[in-house]
Each structure stands twice: as structure tokens, then as C-alpha cells.
Amino acid sequence: MKRFTNLLLPILAGLGFLIMSSLYVVDEREKALRLWFGEVTAVIVDPGLNFKVPFLHEIVKYEDRILPLDVQPDEFTPLDDRRLVVDGFALWRIQDPVQFRKAVGSGGQRSATQKLDGIMNDGMRSVLGRVTSNEILSTDRTALMAEIRDAVREQATVLGVEIVDVRIKRADLPEQNLEATFGRMRAEREREAADEIARGNEAAQRVRASADRTVVETTSVAQKEADIIRGQADGKRNAIFAEAFGRDPEFFAFYRSLTAYEKSLTSDNATMIISPNSEFFDYLNSDSLNE
């Protein structure tokens, strides 16, 4: 009995191992292929427990979910020859696992992403080469991305893959062109600033000239009015003097002589050589003055 038990345990263990080796589970997020010496014999798309021939059947599982693909940034030349660095992004899924297996072999998803990267690059180059850089740099690129998606979708079917969506994440000028572009922008802004300064100086000159002209005109008008008033005042003064002196001519002669004495004798360092009998001293020598 003991010997029988000793023989039964290895047999049961072997049977258990064979049974476990013949079972496999397909997750609801996966698709699976059952291979017989490398040839596909079954496609399992329904989740659950499945059976295989141990050691003879190979089970290959693939993701059934939508997968991301980051396209390597590359330089593209649009229609206007303005080079741009474009960074793309795609969403894809395995649609036909049998075709996928034939296309990528045992490389699986890693090999597929490398091939898809090349397909995306070619598709983007083809589409972006037919549009201008302004369309690529525009914030509304929906139609452009849809065109790229349709272009790469047909090529991706060879891999048994469906391209779900394509997005342009970033589109910029190459690094070597950025400084030149910034330099042109700076020069343009400096030119605009210089133009504004020149226009401001011109306007200031016009205002200054207008103000100077106004000052001259105002001063001229004021001077003219002052001269008129001064002339009128002098005329009135002379009229008053004439009337006053006309009433007493002798007093007028006396007053005029005193004024002459005042102007001639009060000047500093004044030297006069005049005969004592000159008319200039008539009033100084008059009897009335001596009295």
C-alpha cells in the first residue's frame, strides 16, 4: 500500500502539472493567438479560461486596449519653405491580431511602435508638405490632424493596426532659427519704437514751433498795443505841455533851460567849454535869478 501511494503521488503531480499547463486565461483587456509550431490555429477574443496542448501550443497575448504612440519630433518643410519641428502623438489599437503577428513577428508591440513611428513620420511629412507654416502653427488644426490620421490609417492596416486618432502636440521653429527669428522680431520692434519716437519728436517740434509762434505773435501784438498807448500818452503829454507853455512862453523857455542845465551839469566827468556870454547861461546871469 505504501509503495502504491509512493507511485501515485508523482503520477498525480504530473497530471496536475499537465492540467495546469493546458489551461490559460485571456483577460478582457487582451486578445490572444494560439500557435501550432508558429502557425496561427485560433484567435481568442473572448475573455475566460481556455485549453491548449501543453508544450505544443504557444499562446501569444496582445493588448486589446487603445495604446499611445509618441512620435519622435522631427523637422518638416511646409509649402512656404519655413522649416518647423513638429511633435506628434497618436492613439492606436490592434485590430487584426493575425495580420499583426505576420507583420511584426515575435517583436510584438515594441516592433509595432517602431514601424508605426516611421508610418506616422511619412504621413505627417506628406500632409505637412502641402500646407503653409501658418496652418500648422494655427490653434485650429482639427482638419489638418484628421487628414494626417486618414493618411496613416491606410498604411497602418498592413500591420493589422487601426489608428484611432492623431494629434500635433507642438510645432516650433528649429533651435538654430529661433535666435534669428527673435532677432528679426527685436529689430522690428526697435524700428517701430524708433518710428514712434521720431513721430513724437516731430509732434513735439510742431507744438514747440506753434508755441514759439504764439509767443512772438502775442509779444508783437502786446508791443504794438504798448507803442500805440505810449504814443497816445506822449501825444497827450505833449499837448498838455504845448497848451501849458503856450500860455507863458517865457516860462517855457525858462523850463527848457533848466532841463538842459540838469542834463548837462549832473553827468559824471562832464567837461564843458562855453563862453560866459553864451545864451546857455542867459538865465544864470539874469538879474531876476541874481535877485
Stockholm file with secondary structure:
# STOCKHOLM 1.0

chainA/1-291         MKRFTNLLLPILAGLGFLIMSSLYVVDEREKALRLWFGEVTAVIVDPGLNFKVPFLHEIVKYEDRILPLDVQPDEFTPLDDRRLVVDGFALWRIQDPVQFRKAVGSGGQRSATQKLDGIMNDGMRSVLGRVTSNEILSTDRTALMAEIRDAVREQATVLGVEIVDVRIKRADLPEQNLEATFGRMRAEREREAADEIARGNEAAQRVRASADRTVVETTSVAQKEADIIRGQADGKRNAIFAEAFGRDPEFFAFYRSLTAYEKSLTSDNATMIISPNSEFFDYLNSDSLNE
#=GR chainA/1-291 SS CHHHHHHHHHHHHHHHHHHHHTEEEECTTEEEEEEETTEEEEEECSCEEEECCTTTEEEEEEECSCEEEECCCEEECCTTCCCEEEEEEEEEEESCHHHHHHHHGGGHHHHHHHHHHHHHHHHHHHHHTTSCHHHHHSSCCHHHHHHHHHHHHHHHGGGTEEEEEEEEEEEECCHHHHHHHHHHHHHHHHHHHHHHHHHHHHHHHHHHHHHHHHHHHHHHHHHHHHHHHHHHHHHHHHHHHHHHHHHCHHHHHHHHHHHHHHHHHSSTTCCCCCCTTSGGGHHHHCHHHHC
#=GC SS_cons         CHHHHHHHHHHHHHHHHHHHHTEEEECTTEEEEEEETTEEEEEECSCEEEECCTTTEEEEEEECSCEEEECCCEEECCTTCCCEEEEEEEEEEESCHHHHHHHHGGGHHHHHHHHHHHHHHHHHHHHHTTSCHHHHHSSCCHHHHHHHHHHHHHHHGGGTEEEEEEEEEEEECCHHHHHHHHHHHHHHHHHHHHHHHHHHHHHHHHHHHHHHHHHHHHHHHHHHHHHHHHHHHHHHHHHHHHHHHHHCHHHHHHHHHHHHHHHHHSSTTCCCCCCTTSGGGHHHHCHHHHC
//
